[in-house]
Amino acid sequence: MSAYRFLDEGPSYEVQFSEDENEDVVRAIDLSLQESQAKEVNMGDIEFPQIDEVEELAQEMEEITLSSTDLSASTGGIELEWWKRFKEFNPSDPTSKGTSWWRKSSKPCNTLVCDVCEEQICSAWLRCSYWGQTFCQKHTSDGTPCCCACSRVKIGDMKFITLSDGRKLCPDCRHTAVMDPEDCKPLLDEVHRFFKGLNMKIKYYIPILLVDNDEIIRIHKKRLLGLTLYEKFELDAVNYVTRSTQRGENIKVVKEVEQLPPGRKVKAVLLLYGFPK
C-alpha cells in the first residue's frame, strides 16, 4: 500500500531534439520567411484581428501549450530557437517580422515548476490532483515526506507527523486520524446499527482491532489498509494498538496481545491505525 497511490503520472521531458534536427527546423523557417517576403504582399490590404483578439488567442494557445508536453522544457529550460521565432511574430504590430499569429509573450516561458524544490521540472513528474501539487518524481525516493492517507507531499515548513511504523501524516489528516480504540468505537457502533437496520443479526462478538503496518505485514506479507481474519488464518493472537501518545512530531503506541476465539469463521477485523475517519 503506497503513500503515492492517489498521484497522477505526468509525461517525461527526457526526450530532446538533436542539434542537427534543431538546425534543420530553423533553416526551413528562414527559407519560408524569405519566400513570403519575396511575394511583396501589401499588408495594408489584409484585415487583421484587433489587438485584443490577438492577445486573447495567444493566451489560449499558451494555456493549451502548458497543459500538453512543454516544448521549452525538452531542452532543459532553454527555449528552442525555432519555437522562439514563432512567438516573435505579431501581425498587429507594425514592427513585426512576419505574418504568424504568435506574439512574444510578456510572461516567462511556460514550464512546470516543482512545488517541493521550486526548480524547473525537466524529467518525469507526478501530480496530486486533490491538493494541486506538482513535483519531480525523484522526491518519491529522496526522503521527502508524503502523507500515507492523502498522498500530500511536504512543502516548506509544513508540520508532518511520523507514526510509530514510519508512516507520515499531514496536518489535516492528523486532525481526524483514528489513533486509539476509543476513537474507533463510534464507527463500530455505526456499523452495528447499519446491519441491524438490514435485519442482519451478528451472532457472536467479532473483535475489531487497530494495528500498525508491521502487524499487517507479519500476517499477510503485504501493506494493506485493513484485513479480515478468517478461519484459514492459523493465528492464535494479534498484537493490537491500545493507546497512542504524541511526543513532538512523533507518535508512540502501546500494544497488547488479543487472543483470538477458536472455531469461528471470522476471527477478527484488523484496521490500520492513523487514518482519518
N, C-alpha and C positions, 0 to 999 in steps of 0.2 A: 504494500500500500504506500504509494509515493506521495510526498507533500506537494508535488508538482502536477497532480492528476487533473487540475482544472485549468491548465495553461494551454494556449493555442500556439502551435509552432509556426513561426514566420519563415519566409523564403530566405535562402542563404545568398549572401553577396560575394561569395568567394570566386565566382566565375568572372574573369576580367577580359577586356579586349586586348589583343596583342598590339604591339606598336605598329606593325605593318597594316593591320586592319584599320586602326585609327587614322593612319595617314591616307589610306585609300578613300575613306569616307570624306575626309577633309578635302582631298583633291577633287572628288566628284562634286562636292558642294561648290567649290570655286569655279569649276567649269560650267556648272548650271547657272551661276550668277553672271558669268561673263556672257553666256548666250542670251540671258534675259535682258541684259543691258544693251546688247548689240541690236536688239529689235527696236530700240528707241520708242518705247511705249510712252505716250503722253499721259502723265499721271493726272493732269487736270481733267481728263475726260473720264476718269474712273471714279465712281462713287464709293467711298469707304464708309464703314460704320462710324458712328460718333465715338469719341474717346471713351465715354462711359461704357459703351457697349464692348469696346475692345478690352477695357480693364476688367469688366465682368467675365468675359470669355477667357481671358488669361488666368483669372483667379480660379475659375472652374477647372481649367486644364492643369493648373498646379496642384489642386486638391486631388484630381484623378491620378496624377503622377505620384503623389505622396502615398496613395493607397495601394499602388502597384509596386513593382520592383523599382527601387530608386537607382536611376542611371548614374548619378554622381557618386553614389556610394560604391559602385562597382570598381572604381579606381582608387579607393581608399581615401575619399574626401576631396580629390582634385577633379574639377569638372572636366568632362570630355570636351575636347576643343570643338568638335562638330556640334555638340549639344549646345555649347555656349553661343555658337554663331547663330543657331536658330533663334535663340532667345533675344538676340540683339536687334532683330528686325521688327519694325513697328510701322505700318502703313500710314498711321495718322500723324506721324512725326515727320516734318519736312527734312530732317537730317537723317532719316532712315536710310539704311544701306540696301534695302530690297523690299519685296512685297509680301514677305511671310507674315502670318497673323500672330507670331510670337513677339513679345516685347521683353526687354530686360527687366527682371523683377527687382524691386527695391528690397525684397525680403531675402534673407540668406538662402543658400541652396537647400532644396528640400531633402533633408536627411533625417534618419531616425537617430535619436539620442537616447542612450541608456539612462534609465531613471536611477540606477544604483551608482554607477561610476561617473555618470554625466559626460561620457565620451561618445563620439560618433560610432554607431554600430556598423561595422564593415564585414560581419560574418553572420552566422546563424543567430537568430534571436527568438525570444518567447514573449507572449503577451498574456497577462492576466486580465481577461475581459471585465470581470466584476469590478476590480479596483482601477482599471485603466492603466495598468503598469506595463511598460515595455522595457526589456532588459536583455543583455547579452546572454547567450546560452552558457557561457563559461561560469556564470555566477551560480549555476546549479551544482557545481562541484568545487568551488573555491572557498566554501565555508560561509557564504552569505546566508543569514538566517531566513527561513521560509516557513510560514505558518502551516502546520500539519492539517489544519481544518479548512482553510480557505485559499491556500497557495499564495498568500500575500508575502512579498519579499520585504525585507527591512530596508528602509530608506532613511538616510540621515541619522538623527538621534532618536528615532522611534524605539520605544522600550519593548523588547520581546521577552517572554518568559520561557525558561528552559524547564521542561518536565523531567521527572526522575529517570526516564528511559531515553533521554536525549532529544525528544521531540520539542519543537518550538511552537509557541502560541503568540499571535499578535494581540495588541491591547483589546481590540473589540471582541475577539473570540474568548479571551480570558475572562471578560466581564460576565459571561453567562456559561462558562465551562462547568461541566459536572465533574467535581473533584472528589466528592465523598458520597457514601451510600445515602446520607440524609438528603443530598441534592437530587438523588435518583428516585427517592421514594414517591414524590408526586407523579412522576412519569409512570411508575409501576402501577399506582392506583388508577391512573387514566387507562392503562392497558386492560386492567381487570374490569373496569366499567364498560369498556368497548366490547369485550367478549360477553359480558353479562347482557348487554343490550341485544346481542345476537342469539341469546338463549344457548350459549356455549359455556357450559359449566366446567370449570377447571377442577378435575377430580382430586388432585393432590398438589401439594406445595412444590413449586419449581423455583429454586434459588436463582436470582438474577444478580450476578456479581460484577463489580468493577475490577478490571485487571489492567496491567500495563502491557507494553509491546513484548517484553521479554517472556511473559507467561503465554501470550498468544503464540509466539514463535515456538516455544517449548512444546506446546500441544499440537499445533497444526503445521509447523515448519514454514509458515508464510505470514506476511504482515496483513492483518485484517482489521476491520472496524469492530467486528463482533463475531461470536461463534456460538452455535448451539451444540451442546454436548449430548449426543445420542448414545444409545447403549453400545454402539460399535466402538466408541472410545473407551479403551481399557484404562480408565482413570479412577483412582480412589479418592483423590483430594486435589484441590486447586488453591493456589496462593492468590488471594484477592486483596484489594486495597480497602483498608478500614477507615483511614483518615489521611489527610494531607496537610502540610504546613508550608508556608512560603517564607523563604529567607532571602531577602533581596530580590534578585531576578531568577532564583532557583526554587523549584518545588520538590520537597521531600515527602515521601509517603511511608506509611506504616502498613505492613502486610500481616495477614493472619491466614491460617490454613482452614479451609472449609471441606469437611468430609462429605463426599457425595453419597446420596442414598443408593443402595444397590437394588437391582431388579426393576428398574424403571426405564421406559423407552426414552424419555427426556430427563437427563440428569441435572442439567443446569444451563443457563444462558449467560454467556460472558460478554461484557461490553467494555470497549476500550475507554479508559477514563481520560478526562481532559478535553472532550469535545463539547461544543456549545449545545444548549438544549434545543 
